[in-house]
Amino acid sequence: MSMQGTVIAAHGRHYLVQVGAEKLQCVTRGKKSDVAVGDLVDLKRTSANQGVIESIAERRTLLYRSDQYRSKLLAANVDQLFIVVATEPGFSDDLVSRALVAGEAAGVEVHLILNKIDVVASLEKTRSRVALYANLGYPVHEVSAQEQPEQTRAALLPLLQGKSTILIGQSGMGKSSIINLIVPHADIAVREISAALDTGKHTTTFTRLYAIDDHTSIIDSPGFQEFGLYHLTEGMLERAFPEFRPRLGGCKFYNCHHVSEPDCAIRQGVQAGDIHPQRHALYLQLLHESSQKLY
């Protein structure tokens, strides 16, 4: 008998699927591993607590990263992406910028969460770095998950309500502290999922979904240091930079790559100060990467 459920954790080719009040340990047929946390799936039970995923329902959105060789699915059916940065340790502008592009390309709303604002010594410098993204129209929310837990909850809960949200960020940004504020029993759930997926007691190397209510969920992903976007085509890339959009179609050549062509509207935007040089440099880097993919 076929059943429907939501994938709430993934580790390798092993998945934990929530079916009503039950959690079933599932695998896919054959060697397929194109299942993401947040996917709605049809499955067949094979034993009391195990099943096989038969098919994946059509996705509203899919967020993923990729290198030259393969793709790494982050989450399906998410409405918004929260990028967690902090005053310390320093965050990577490259990682943040790439995550913004990934969100735009996937049609997902993106917010920045600036954590650890109690570290006053680094606050102004960090604010000035984050201003680049705020000026592009991305909302920035300042919090201090450990020092001001109640204010942090009050700031974030309304943003999460009625939506599926994925949190990403480098290690050390305080993502886990934020998750624990929003989901009080998250640490217990992690232990349960680790046991179910047999990943070892203290691993956090899997993505997991926590349902807050029937319409609200939050997805925690492991900290990572790289965010490849080799899967994005040139057309997808240029449209994923919101500050490029008003100028697209304004270049002298219809097939302009915005690299060194004469009368390029994008490069003119850089010269005019409307497009930050750092953003144009990222575009050129991503354009180069997308031409290198081998899969």
C-alpha positions, -999 to +999 in steps of 0.1 A: +000+000+000+014+034-010+017+061+016+027+097+015+051+115+037+077+143+041+114+138+041+127+152+073+163+141+073+188+128+047+222+112+052+238+096+021+211+075+005+193+071+038+162+091+045+138+097+074+103+102+063+075+116+085+042+097+078+015+111+101+028+105+136+054+079+124+089+083+113+101+056+087+137+049+077+136+048+039+158+041+009+153+048-027+149+022-055+182+013-071+210+039-069+188+070-071+198+097-046+178+127-059+157+130-028+159+162-007+148+172+027+114+188+024+103+165-005+068+151-005+072+114-014+051+083-021+065+052-004+058+017+004+063+002+039+087-028+039+087-034+077+074-019+109+097+011+107+112+010+072+101+018+037+111+024+001+106+058-017+087+051-049+083+087-063+088+124-055+059+149-059+065+179-081+086+205-062+077+241-057+113+250-053+147+232-051+178+247-035+211+231-043+248+236-048+271+219-072+308+215-082+323+203-114+313+167-108+280+165-090+251+183-073+243+184-036+206+189-029+200+213+001+162+213+004+130+212-016+098+232-013+113+260+008+098+295+007+128+313+021+165+311+028+180+326+060+218+331+057+233+334+092+264+356+096+280+368+128+302+396+141+328+368+150+342+347+137+344+365+104+321+353+076+329+347+040+315+373+016+319+348-012+298+322+005+270+348+013+270+362-022+268+327-038+240+317-014+221+349-025+225+339-062+213+304-054+182+317-037+174+341-065+179+313-091+156+290-071+129+316-067+134+316-029+131+347-007+164+355+011+171+371+045+203+377+063+205+371+100+233+390+117+240+372+149+261+380+180+254+418+179+264+418+216+301+416+203+302+454+201+339+456+191+332+440+157+296+452+152+301+484+131+327+467+108+303+438+103+273+461+097+293+479+069+300+445+053+264+435+054+253+468+040+263+457+005+235+431+007+210+454+025+215+480-003+205+453-028+172+449-010+178+419+011+164+422+046+189+421+075+178+411+110+201+417+139+199+393+168+219+379+196+208+343+201+227+336+233+226+370+250+191+381+240+172+348+234+137+362+240+142+392+216+157+368+190+127+345+192+104+375+190+122+388+159+124+356+140+092+337+147+069+361+128+092+358+098+090+320+099+052+318+103+034+299+076+065+292+056+092+266+051+126+282+058+161+268+055+190+282+076+225+280+061+258+295+074+294+286+081+304+269+113+306+292+142+279+317+132+255+305+158+230+287+136+225+259+161+218+284+189+191+300+167+176+266+159+175+256+196+156+288+204+130+282+177+128+244+182+132+238+220+137+200+216+160+201+186+189+184+203+166+155+213+153+153+177+189+152+164+198+123+186+167+104+175+175+111+138+211+101+143+200+068+158+174+062+131+199+070+103+227+052+121+250+082+115+268+081+149+258+098+181+271+134+177+270+140+140+254+171+125+264+162+090+228+158+078+201+182+069+169+180+089+135+195+090+116+205+121+078+211+119+068+240+141+031+237+132+011+224+103+021+253+080+055+262+094+088+244+092+125+252+096+153+232+080+188+231+095+217+223+072+253+214+081+278+243+080+298+243+048+327+265+035+320+263-002+289+270-024+295+259-060+269+270-086+282+251-116+246+242-125+235+277-134+235+287-170+246+321-182+211+333-186+201+320-151+232+337-136+226+372-150+190+372-139+201+361-104+217+394-098+188+418-090+209+449-098+217+436-133+180+431-142+171+468-151+200+468-175+196+434-192+188+438-229+206+472-229+239+460-242+251+467-277+253+430-286+223+408-278+246+379-268+268+401-246+286+381-218+293+413-198+330+404-197+349+428-220+325+436-248+321+473-259+290+492-248+280+466-222+252+479-200+263+459-170+299+471-172+286+506-176+266+501-144+298+491-126+315+523-139+285+544-129+286+530-093+252+513-097+267+478-096+293+470-069+326+458-085+326+429-061+293+416-074+304+419-111+336+400-102+315+373-086+294+371-117+325+366-139+338+339-115+305+320-116+303+324-154+338+308-156+327+280-133+295+272-153+317+266-183+338+240-165+312+215-154+318+179-163+285+162-154 
